[in-house]
Amino acid sequence: MKNFHTYAIDSRGYGKSISVDEKYTIKQYSEDVIEFCRYLNIDKAFVLGYSDGGNISLFLAAQDPKRFSKIYVISPNYLACGTTDSSF
């Protein structure tokens, strides 16, 4: 489809990304995705997230619902108690 592009982002500390952070949080990852979208002038994005990516997708939709109006979440934490405060 001409109107859609797919981006697969290496989260900090994963893949070929470089990070000096000792601790990673869903909030950090979400802010990275939002900054990525700002940098590329992406005003609307559909997000697919699996496991922690699902938790990040939920956080993105809560933080910036206009930009992330459609999310597809696979296997996030079942209960909010499954994510500790230190995760955010």
C-alpha positions in Angstrom: 0.0 0.0 0.0 1.3 3.4 -0.9 0.0 5.2 2.1 1.6 3.1 4.8 5.2 2.6 5.9 6.5 0.0 8.3 9.2 0.8 10.9 10.8 -1.7 13.2 12.6 0.2 15.9 15.4 -1.2 18.0 14.6 -0.2 21.6 17.5 1.1 23.6 19.7 -1.8 24.7 18.3 -4.2 22.1 19.3 -5.0 18.6 21.9 -2.7 17.2 21.1 0.2 19.4 23.6 1.6 21.8 22.7 2.7 25.3 24.6 3.4 28.5 21.4 3.2 30.6 21.5 0.7 33.4 17.7 0.5 33.8 15.0 0.6 31.1 11.4 1.6 31.6 8.3 1.5 29.5 8.1 5.2 29.8 11.6 5.6 28.3 10.7 3.3 25.4 7.5 5.2 24.8 9.2 8.6 24.9 11.8 7.2 22.4 8.9 6.1 20.0 7.2 9.5 20.3 10.5 11.3 19.6 11.1 9.0 16.6 7.7 10.0 15.2 8.3 13.7 15.8 11.7 13.5 14.1 10.1 11.9 11.0 7.0 14.1 11.2 4.7 11.2 11.7 1.4 12.6 13.0 -0.6 9.3 12.8 0.8 5.9 13.6 -0.7 2.4 14.0 1.3 0.4 16.5 1.7 -3.3 16.9 3.3 -4.5 20.1 4.1 -7.9 21.5 4.8 -8.6 25.2 6.6 -5.5 26.6 5.9 -3.9 23.2 2.2 -4.4 24.0 2.7 -2.6 27.3 4.6 0.2 25.4 1.7 0.4 22.9 -0.8 0.8 25.7 1.3 3.6 27.2 1.7 5.3 23.8 -2.1 5.3 23.3 -2.6 6.8 26.8 0.2 9.4 26.3 -0.6 10.6 22.8 -4.0 9.2 21.7 -4.2 11.5 18.6 -1.0 10.2 17.1 -1.5 6.5 18.2 -5.2 6.1 17.5 -5.0 2.4 16.6 -2.9 -0.1 18.5 -2.7 -3.8 18.2 -1.6 -5.4 21.4 -0.4 -9.0 21.7 0.3 -10.6 25.1 0.8 -7.5 27.3 0.6 -7.9 31.1 -2.8 -9.3 31.9 -3.2 -7.2 35.1 -1.8 -3.8 36.0 -0.2 -5.4 39.0 2.0 -7.4 36.6 3.8 -4.1 35.9 5.7 -2.6 38.8 6.1 1.1 39.4 9.8 0.7 38.5 8.8 -0.3 35.0 7.4 3.1 34.4 
